[in-house]
Amino acid sequence: MSKIQVLDQNTINKIAAGEVIERPSSVVKELLENAIDAGATAITVEIREGGISFIRVTDNGGGIAPEEIPLAFLRHSTSKIRSAEDLFLVSSLGFRGEALSSIAAVSQVELITRIPERLTGIRYQMEGGQEKSREEIGAPEGTTLIVRNLFYNTPVRRKFLKTPVTEGSHVGELVEKLALSHPEVSIRFIQNNQNKLYTSGNHNLKDIIYTIYGREITANLLAVKACQEAVSITGYIGKPVIARNNRNFENYFINGRYIKSSILSHAIEEAYKPFMMQHKYPFTMLQLQIEPELLDVNVHPTKMELRFQNGELVFQILRDAIAGVLMHKELIPEVELGEKQREIRDATLPEKTEKKPSLPEPFEQRRMAQLFPENAIPSQPEAVAETSAGYSASPQNKAPTQQIKQKQLDLFEEPLLAPASRNRHQLIGQLFDTYWLVEFNDQLYIIDQHAAHEKVLYEKTMASLKERQQTSQIVDPPIILTLSSKEEALIRQYRQVFQELGFEIEPFGGREYAVRTVPDNLFSIAQKELLTELLDTLSEDLAAGGSDLIRERVAMISCKAAVKGNHSMTAAEARQLVDQLLLLENPYACPHGRPTIISMSKYELEKKFKRIL
């Protein structure tokens, strides 16, 4: 058996670096967070070859005092906490004191820093965690950290890096997240001598969303603002029309920190469920401010995860805040007949901000020229300009220079489904035995009779279940189900709930059970396959919702009794369906998230018929 021995400090440092520094984006994250914690209002990030060969982060923060520089590169040295108790009150982005130590252990590092109280700065160089040189130089206030040849002394780890293009994309995504979480900080990102991102630091989150995500996303945002107990929420959520196929656009920050949380993701998706199709995910850009003592951020070395003291409360507050916004908007998507090249008609513009006086030269260009005259970026005109639309543009994503005409379906003075509008609906007729056409104001509305009837039945069933007004009907002969052990346990555990809903289920020998009565709204569609489907979905998801989930699933299955497509309805039946939609809280999507109504503008039709150019 091998002898037990203590590892040398060099090996210890490299192991620690592996926990914190996984790739170039890990380095950028740590340095950016340190710059923000140092009070910087302007930061420049520059990388070459995806950050593998060169990373430079420059800020105008408070700098590091000369006598503290060696301490900054020691493990567990930090200015953010003093004791273990402080871990539960951390409000800064970094606090472990491992970032600089870990970076220096696996790269060649150069630090240039000056504090406001001194006229000169310090240049400090390290390689593989060992000090190489220290000298006094002229330098602007703040800190510049250069990281060269990442993992040069750990070649095995370097082999696991992806191509420079891939690593650069990870860095770019990380910089975008930090820019979105701190709109008060001006951030520039330069990749291979090309400007990729610039934010002005004017506190306007919508400006940054426009710069990063573009016009379509910005035009379909809804503001969120909520405050309850120790949690406050601000930011924007996207209308269902800009949903994506993955969670990449679900952005949320806690106390300025970008994190991933299954609790928050579940709350967001639960709020959107009535408005969106399955396997679609919304766009969100939300800032949550939570009292630090209710959080534990010391969960993972990269600080991308955290624990809540009361996760259930945070889940409920976030879900209700988003649902409250969605419920009070008329979310009828407008369709177009083809490619259009015209002014934007459905735009939500960022708030007009006061234009700041322009500086004679960008901050980072001045700083780079001072520090590195041999390879300073050539002077160029500022990319950001104030447009008449009221927001700034980057070189890659310029804003239109003309004033954009604003028109939103959810800003109509008279929504289609408002009771006061009902008498002015002009029912044109039925199309393909499935869709009803309604003219109102300058819009053509198309109602999917199946989706609309599904939603009416769902809401009606949910209301009756909550009010305990459900009645049942006898099924003769009874439906015989063969249940798994998990399904048997479910039936036994929630026997009372099933009885309240109108089910009478009895043992029939062995694993078989007889369903003798069903809720009356299920009677016309009650069959073995349908009830098996109900039990299958409950077996998968019951732990998340208990008896409430059972009621919801019963209501969803009840929707199968809705009138189908390719079924002729009378005009009176169609009017009655519209009247029933008027009474719903959310009439714009069926229980599965598909739209019940879409619209088409008169303008779009006239363009197609060449009546207007």
Secondary structure, 3 states (H helix, E strand, C coil): CCCCCCCCHHHHHHHHHHHHCCCHHHHHHHHHHHHHHCCCCEEEEEEEHHHCCEEEEEECCCCCCHHHHHHHCCCCCCCCCCCHHHHHHCCCCCCCCCHHHHHHHCCEEEEEEECCCCCCEEEEEEECCEEEEEEEECCCCEEEEEEECCCCCCHHHHHCCCCHHHHHHHHHHHHHHHHHHCCCCEEEEEECCEEEEECCCCCCHHHHHHHHHCHHHHCCEEEEEEEECCEEEEEEEECHHHCECCHHHEEEEECCEECCCHHHHHHHHHHHHHHCCCCCECCEEEEEEECHHHEECCCCCCCCCCEECCHHHHHHHHHHHHHHHHHCCCCCCECCCCCCCCCCCCCCCCCCCCCCCCCCCCHHHHHHHHHCCCCCCCCCCCCCCCCCCCCCCECCECCCCCCCCCCCHHHCCCCCCCHHHHHHCEEEEEECCCEEEEEECCEEEEEEHHHHHHHHHHHHHHHHHHCCCCCEEEEEEEEEEECCHHHHHHHHHCHHHHHHHCCEEEECCCCEEEEEEEEHHHHHHCCHHHHHHHHHHHHHHHHHHHHHHHHHHHHHHHHHHCCCCCCCCCHHHHHHHHHHHHCCCCCCECCCCCECEEEEEHHHHHHHCCCCC
